[in-house]
Amino acid sequence: MEQHPWLSIIIPAYNAEQYLNECIASLELDSNSNIEVVIVDDGSTDSTASTCDRLQSRFLNLKVIHRANGGLPSARNAGCREAIGEWLWFVDSDDVVAPGVIPKLRKALEFSVCDIAGFQFESFDDHNLPNWQCAHNNEVKVDKIIGAYELLCRVYRGESRQYIWSYLFRKDALLIKESLSHSDKDSSSLGFPFREDFSLYEDVVSFEQIVRHIDRVALLNAVCYGYRVNLSSMSRRRSSPAAASGLKAVRELANYHVPESVLKDKCRMEMNLLFSAYKLVEDGEAFRSLKDDIAAEIDRRAKAIGWTHLGGNRYIRYFLFRTGLMDLIIRWRSIRV
C-alpha cells in the first residue's frame, strides 16, 4: 500500500459472512494498491471475524478492526479514526462497487475542488447483477459542481438521496472540528460525523449535518455502486423503539432552517419519513402515545403543504392514514409476515 493512499474505503461488517468476500473482490485490491480498506467487524457472531482475518492476511492494503457491537454509525466513526486516505468511501458489506471504477474516480476528482462527490447507483438482488453503466464508459466525469445548499434542495425534492454510500467525502471536510467550549479539548480535536444516538434515520440526520458544514459538491455522471436489495428483509419487523428514533430524527430535521422557497419540499421529505416510522409502531395501548405523536407531526406537515400540493403518492398515503385504512393494511401485513 502507498504511504499516503488517495482513498480509504470503510466497511462496517456485522454478521456479513454471506457477502463480505464478494464485496472485497469488487474493490480489485491487487490492482488498486494506492487505496486502503478498513473493515470494522462490529461484534459479529458468525464467521465474519475469521473472514476478515483471512482477507487481512491476503491484502497488504486491508486492515481490520475487531470490536464489540456498537451499531452502524459507531462502526463508521471507528473506521474514520483509522483511515488515512484523502477521500473516504463508506461501503456496506453486502454491496459491491463497479468494475474498474476506483481509478476512474481518482481521475475524475484529481482536479476537482469539492468536498463531496456524489454518483449514481444500481439496485440488484442475489439473482440479478447490477447493470454497470460505468464499465462501458471510457471515464467517469464530473457532470457539474454545485453548492451544498443546492444539494440539500435536491434531497428535499427527491432528486438526490441521503445514502452515505453513494458519496465520496474528502476527509478534512468530513471530520468537523469539535466544539472547543470544553477545557479538555485542544485545537486539533476532530468531531466524527455519524450520529450514534439514532437507530432509525441516522444517515438522514448525519447527512444533513455534514452537508451544512461543506461548500462544494461534485455530481458524477456514472453508476459506480451496486446496492443489494435483500428480498428476505423487504417486510421490516415493527419496532416501536425504531419508530421513536424516527420521530426524534424528523423533529431534529425540522429545527434546521431553510428558506421559504424550499420549505414545502422539506416538509414533503419529512412527511415520507414519518409515514415510514408510523408503520413501525407496534400495536397496543403502551404505544398509543407514540403513534399519536407521529400522527400529529404528519398532520402538521400536511397542513403546511396543503392537500393540493402533497403530490400523488403522498396524497394517497395521507388519505389512507386519515381514514384508518393504513392501520388496517399495516396489521394485515404484520399477520402475513
Secondary structure, DSSP 8 states (H G I E B T S, - for coil): --SS-SEEEEEEESS-TTTHHHHHHTT-GGG-TTEEEEEEEES-SSSHHHHHHHHHHH-TTEEEEEE----HHHHHHHHHHH--SSEEEE--TT-EE-TTHHHHHHHHHTT---SEEEEEEEEEBTTB----SGGGSS---EEEEEEHHHHHHHHHTTSS---GGGEEEEHHHHSEE--TTSTT--TT-EE--S--S-SSSHHHHHHHHHHTT--EEEEEEEEEEEEE--GGGSS----HHHHHHHHHHHHHHHTS---HHHHHHHHHHHHHHHHHHHTT--SSGGGHHHHHHHHHHHHHHHHHH-GGGS-HHHHHHHHHHHHTHHHHHHHHHHHH-
